[in-house]
Amino acid sequence: MLIGDELYGVAEGGAAGFWGYGTIFKTKTDGQGFTTLHRFAPLQGRDRPTNDDGAFPRAGLVRSGSFLYGAAAEGGKAGSGTIFKIDPDGSSFAVLHHFAPYSNAENADGARPMACLAVSGDMLYGITHRGGRNGGVIFKLNTDGSDYATIHTFSQLDARSLTNSDGAFSECKLSPSGDWLYGAAGSGGEGGRGTLFKLAAVGKDFQTLHHFTRGKYNQQTHDENADGAWPDGELIVAGDWLYGTASQGGAHGNGTVYRLKPDGSGFKVLHEFSEIRENKNLDGSHPGALLVSGDTIYGTTSGAGPAGCGSVFKMNTDGTEFTTLLDFASDGSIPRPSLLLEGDTLYGTTGFGGAGGGGTVFKLRTDGANFRVLHSFKSVPLPPSLTD
């Protein structure tokens, strides 16, 4: 989240002992003024640890009015996660929703929100990784925390094939556009490798747009197929197209970038990430969420690349002129999925590496020049994120 000259984000761990339970932070775009706005409280208990505010915020923040909103994947009164808001100066932190207890990962209102929230007007939309019939739910609530409602519950997976009709286990942010919400589920579907879908914002007319296919299994790359597998980033609505990534699949099993029409037609793979040898390749592997600006797509990969630590890339929206802008090495590794764009500058985070070993906040120009680490986190095993 970028407001003026300040970047806002969450760190999944840190700030409370060696492991930590997560923080909300801000830092200026020149790297100065790093401030921790909120430290999530320690968890209590063994089977399903609880606290008052949540723990392990995995995704970024969104803004509506004068507040920032986010989700914590665990903790809360039932240990199933929370939705929260906070003022940009760090004051007025409040939990808007505690997800309900679950048994065998099933409940009525979802559990473990692991994707960034989406905002449209005075309404927040989100998706949970578990709960419902085990595969998660899509939910909405007002920005004041009222009127929480489940608007879609993903169907139960077949125990043997791990398939269903609509998908399951999403960690991808929803994308509101007009009267629709567009999204991706990381598993399930007819091939058991995830789905793309849309849903009316009022909670009706769920439609599956694409089922990723079950391909040839390779012990190293897992899935090799024609379209991708295990989608791991939000669907980006840009013009007449939806753009997204699959973290695996494609000819070499290392992921794809694709596009399709909002009605599900015209699916096309724009880029297949190349074969890996000794943990390295030329373009990276396992891509995350994209950023689309005009006729250019920007993105990150969490693996491979020339140094084996992930990369930042760009390409045209028709799939041409793929270019690696940055290969991570000692200056950070395993970049988090989302990038922010302001003018000709990209901002992002890495999950590991940097001077402190615990990940970095970085910036670089859209031509790949002027890379700079803005902040290095101390070594903790859970990574930071600006947004998803």
C-alpha positions in Angstrom: 0.0 0.0 0.0 1.4 3.4 -1.1 0.1 6.6 0.4 2.0 9.7 -0.6 5.7 9.0 0.0 5.0 6.2 2.5 4.8 2.4 2.0 2.6 0.3 4.3 2.8 -3.4 4.7 2.7 -6.4 7.0 5.3 -8.8 8.2 4.1 -12.3 8.9 6.4 -12.8 11.8 8.8 -10.9 14.0 8.6 -8.3 16.8 7.6 -10.7 19.6 10.4 -13.1 20.4 12.3 -15.1 17.9 9.3 -16.3 15.9 7.0 -13.4 16.5 3.3 -13.2 15.5 3.4 -10.5 12.9 3.5 -6.7 12.5 2.1 -3.8 10.5 4.7 -1.3 9.4 5.4 1.7 7.3 8.5 3.2 5.7 9.2 6.1 3.4 9.9 5.5 -0.3 13.5 6.8 0.3 14.0 4.1 3.0 13.8 6.5 5.9 11.4 6.5 8.9 10.7 2.8 9.3 8.0 2.4 11.9 6.2 -0.5 13.4 2.5 0.5 13.7 1.1 -2.7 15.4 2.5 -5.8 16.9 0.2 -8.8 17.0 -0.1 -10.4 20.4 1.4 -13.8 21.4 -0.8 -16.8 20.9 -2.1 -18.8 23.8 -3.0 -22.5 23.9 -1.9 -25.6 22.1 -4.6 -27.2 19.8 -5.8 -24.0 18.2 -3.9 -21.0 19.7 -5.9 -17.8 20.3 -5.4 -14.1 21.1 -7.4 -10.9 20.9 -6.1 -9.5 17.5 -5.0 -12.2 15.2 -1.6 -13.5 14.1 0.5 -14.1 11.0 -0.9 -11.5 8.6 0.1 -13.0 5.3 -1.1 -10.5 2.7 -1.0 -6.8 2.4 -3.3 -3.9 3.2 -6.0 -2.1 1.4 -7.4 1.4 2.0 -10.9 2.7 2.2 -11.6 6.2 3.5 -9.2 7.0 6.4 -8.4 3.4 7.4 -6.2 0.6 6.3 -7.7 -3.0 6.3 -6.1 -6.4 6.4 -6.5 -10.0 7.5 -4.6 -12.2 9.9 -4.4 -15.9 9.0 -4.5 -17.3 12.5 -5.3 -16.2 16.1 -8.3 -14.3 17.1 -10.8 -15.5 19.7 -11.3 -18.9 17.9 -7.8 -19.3 16.4 -9.3 -19.1 12.9 -8.0 -15.7 11.9 -9.3 -12.1 11.9 -10.2 -9.1 9.8 -8.8 -5.8 11.2 -8.5 -2.1 10.5 -5.9 0.5 11.5 -5.3 4.2 11.1 -2.3 5.0 8.9 -0.6 6.6 12.0 -0.9 3.3 13.9 -3.8 4.3 16.1 -7.4 3.0 16.3 -6.5 -0.7 15.7 -9.7 -2.7 15.8 -10.8 -6.3 14.9 -13.8 -6.2 12.7 -14.4 -10.0 12.5 -13.2 -13.1 14.3 -13.6 -16.2 12.2 -15.5 -19.0 13.9 -14.1 -22.2 15.4 -13.8 -25.2 13.0 -13.7 -28.9 13.2 -11.8 -30.9 10.6 -11.3 -27.5 8.9 -15.0 -27.1 8.4 -17.3 -24.3 9.7 -19.9 -21.8 8.6 -18.0 -18.6 7.9 -14.6 -19.7 6.8 -11.2 -19.9 8.4 -7.5 -18.8 7.8 -7.9 -15.8 5.5 -4.5 -15.8 3.6 -5.3 -13.4 0.7 -5.4 -9.6 0.7 -8.8 -8.1 1.0 -10.5 -6.3 -1.9 -12.5 -3.1 -1.4 -15.4 -1.7 -3.4 -17.1 1.3 -2.0 -18.0 0.6 1.7 -17.7 -3.1 1.2 -14.8 -5.4 1.9 -14.5 -8.8 0.0 -12.2 -11.7 0.9 -11.6 -15.4 0.6 -10.5 -18.0 3.1 -8.2 -20.9 2.7 -10.1 -23.2 4.9 -13.6 -23.4 6.6 -16.9 -23.8 4.8 -16.8 -27.4 3.6 -13.0 -27.4 4.2 -12.0 -25.7 0.9 -12.8 -22.1 2.0 -15.4 -19.5 1.4 -15.9 -16.1 -0.3 -17.2 -13.4 2.1 -18.1 -9.8 2.4 -18.6 -7.3 5.2 -19.0 -3.6 5.6 -15.9 -1.5 6.4 -17.4 -0.8 9.9 -17.4 -4.6 10.5 -21.1 -5.1 10.2 -23.1 -7.5 8.1 -20.5 -10.2 7.6 -21.9 -12.7 5.1 -20.6 -15.8 3.2 -21.5 -15.4 -0.4 -20.0 -18.6 -1.8 -18.8 -21.8 -0.1 -16.5 -24.0 -2.2 -17.8 -27.5 -2.7 -16.2 -30.5 -0.9 -13.3 -32.1 -2.7 -13.4 -35.8 -3.7 -11.1 -37.5 -1.2 -9.2 -39.5 -3.8 -8.9 -37.2 -6.9 -9.0 -33.9 -5.0 -11.4 -32.6 -7.7 -14.7 -30.7 -7.5 -16.7 -28.3 -9.6 -15.5 -24.9 -8.4 -12.1 -25.0 -6.8 -10.7 -24.9 -3.2 -7.9 -23.5 -1.0 -7.5 -20.1 -2.5 -4.8 -17.7 -1.4 -5.5 -15.2 -4.1 -7.0 -11.7 -3.8 -10.4 -11.1 -5.4 -10.7 -8.4 -8.1 -13.9 -6.4 -8.2 -15.0 -5.1 -11.6 -18.4 -3.7 -12.2 -21.0 -6.1 -10.7 -18.5 -9.0 -10.6 -15.7 -10.4 -8.4 -13.0 -12.3 -10.3 -10.7 -14.8 -8.6 -8.6 -17.9 -8.6 -8.6 -21.1 -6.5 -5.3 -22.8 -6.0 -6.6 -26.4 -6.0 -9.7 -28.4 -6.9 -11.7 -28.0 -10.1 -12.1 -30.8 -12.7 -8.4 -31.4 -13.0 -7.6 -30.9 -9.3 -5.1 -28.2 -10.3 -7.2 -25.1 -9.5 -9.8 -22.9 -11.2 -10.5 -19.3 -12.3 -14.0 -18.0 -11.5 -16.3 -15.0 -11.3 -19.1 -14.3 -8.9 -21.7 -11.6 -8.7 -20.8 -9.2 -5.9 -24.3 -9.7 -4.4 -23.4 -13.4 -3.9 -25.1 -15.1 -6.8 -24.3 -16.6 -10.2 -21.0 -18.2 -9.4 -19.3 -19.3 -12.7 -16.1 -21.3 -13.2 -14.2 -19.7 -16.1 -11.3 -22.2 -16.4 -10.3 -25.5 -15.0 -6.5 -26.1 -15.0 -5.6 -29.5 -16.4 -3.9 -32.4 -14.6 -0.7 -32.9 -16.5 2.2 -35.3 -16.5 3.8 -35.6 -13.1 7.5 -34.9 -12.9 9.3 -35.6 -9.5 11.2 -32.3 -9.8 8.6 -29.9 -11.3 5.5 -31.8 -10.2 3.1 -30.8 -13.0 3.8 -30.4 -16.7 0.8 -29.4 -18.9 -0.4 -27.0 -21.5 -2.0 -24.3 -19.4 -0.5 -24.1 -15.9 -1.4 -25.5 -12.5 -1.9 -24.2 -8.9 -2.8 -20.5 -9.7 -1.1 -18.3 -7.1 -2.0 -14.7 -7.9 -5.1 -12.6 -8.3 -6.8 -12.2 -11.7 -6.0 -8.7 -12.9 -8.8 -6.9 -14.9 -7.2 -4.8 -17.6 -9.2 -3.6 -20.6 -11.0 -6.5 -22.2 -8.8 -9.2 -20.6 -8.1 -10.9 -17.3 -4.4 -11.7 -16.6 -2.9 -14.1 -14.1 -0.3 -16.7 -13.2 -0.1 -20.3 -12.4 2.8 -21.2 -10.0 3.4 -24.6 -11.7 2.6 -26.3 -14.9 3.4 -25.3 -18.4 5.8 -27.3 -20.7 8.5 -27.4 -18.0 6.4 -27.4 -14.9 7.7 -24.0 -13.6 4.6 -21.9 -14.1 2.8 -19.8 -16.7 1.5 -16.3 -17.4 -1.9 -16.3 -19.1 -4.9 -14.2 -20.1 -8.5 -14.9 -20.9 -11.7 -13.0 -21.5 -14.1 -12.1 -18.6 -16.5 -14.7 -20.0 -13.9 -17.4 -19.9 -13.2 -17.5 -23.6 -9.9 -16.9 -25.3 -7.6 -18.5 -22.7 -4.0 -18.2 -23.9 -0.6 -18.9 -22.3 1.5 -15.8 -22.8 4.7 -17.2 -21.2 6.0 -20.6 -20.0 8.9 -20.4 -17.6 11.9 -22.3 -18.8 13.6 -25.5 -17.7 15.6 -25.4 -14.5 19.1 -26.9 -14.2 20.9 -26.9 -10.8 18.1 -24.6 -9.4 18.8 -21.9 -12.1 17.3 -20.8 -15.4 17.1 -17.6 -17.4 13.6 -16.3 -16.5 12.6 -17.6 -13.0 10.0 -20.0 -11.8 6.8 -20.1 -9.8 5.4 -16.6 -10.6 3.1 -14.7 -8.3 0.6 -11.9 -8.7 1.0 -9.5 -11.6 0.8 -5.8 -12.1 -0.5 -4.5 -15.4 0.1 -0.9 -16.6 -0.9 0.1 -20.1 0.5 -2.5 -22.4 3.1 -3.9 -19.9 2.9 -6.7 -17.4 5.2 -6.7 -14.4 5.7 -9.6 -12.0 8.0 -11.6 -9.7 9.1 -15.2 -9.5 9.9 -16.8 -6.2 12.4 -19.4 -7.6 15.2 -20.0 -10.1 16.5 -17.2 -12.3 20.3 -16.9 -13.1 21.2 -16.8 -9.3 18.5 -19.2 -8.2 16.8 -16.7 -5.8 13.9 -15.4 -7.9 13.4 -12.4 -10.2 11.5 -9.4 -11.3 10.3 -9.4 -14.9 8.2 -7.5 -17.4 6.6 -8.4 -20.7 4.0 -7.0 -23.2 0.4 -7.9 -22.6 0.4 -9.9 -25.9 3.2 -12.1 -24.4 6.1 -10.6 -26.5 9.4 -9.1 -25.3 9.8 -10.9 -22.0 12.6 -9.3 -20.0 14.2 -10.1 -16.7 14.6 -6.8 -14.8 16.3 -8.1 -11.7 17.9 -11.3 -10.4 18.0 -11.6 -6.7 21.1 -12.8 -4.8 22.7 -11.3 -1.7 20.3 -8.3 -1.9 17.3 -10.4 -1.0 15.7 -13.7 -2.2 12.3 -15.2 -2.9 10.4 -12.0 -3.7 6.8 -11.8 -2.5 4.2 -11.8 -5.2 3.0 -8.2 -5.4 4.6 -5.1 -6.8 3.5 -1.5 -6.5 4.1 1.0 -9.3 4.4 4.8 -8.8 5.6 6.7 -11.9 8.6 4.8 -13.3 9.4 3.1 -10.0 8.4 -0.4 -8.8 8.3 -1.3 -5.1 8.3 -4.8 -3.6 9.4 -7.1 -0.8 11.5 -10.3 -0.5 10.8 -13.1 1.9 14.4 -13.8 2.8 17.9 -12.4 2.5 19.1 -8.9 2.8 21.5 -7.6 5.5 19.3 -8.9 8.3 18.5 -12.2 6.6 14.7 -11.7 7.2 13.7 -10.2 3.9 13.7 -6.7 2.4 11.7 -3.8 1.1 13.1 -2.7 -2.3 12.6 -0.4 -5.2 13.8 -0.3 -8.8 13.0 1.5 -12.0 10.7 0.0 -14.6 13.7 -0.5 -16.9 15.6 -2.4 -14.2 17.9 0.3 -13.2 18.5 2.0 -9.8 17.8 -1.0 -7.6 17.9 -0.2 -3.9 17.1 -2.0 -0.7 15.0 0.4 1.5 14.8 -1.8 4.6 16.2 -5.1 5.7 14.3 -7.1 8.3 16.0 -9.1 11.0 16.2 -12.8 10.5 12.8 -14.4 11.2 11.2 -17.3 9.3 8.1 -15.5 8.1 8.2 -12.9 5.3 7.0 -9.3 4.8 4.4 -8.1 2.2 3.4 -4.7 1.0 0.1 -5.8 -0.6 -1.3 -8.7 -2.7 
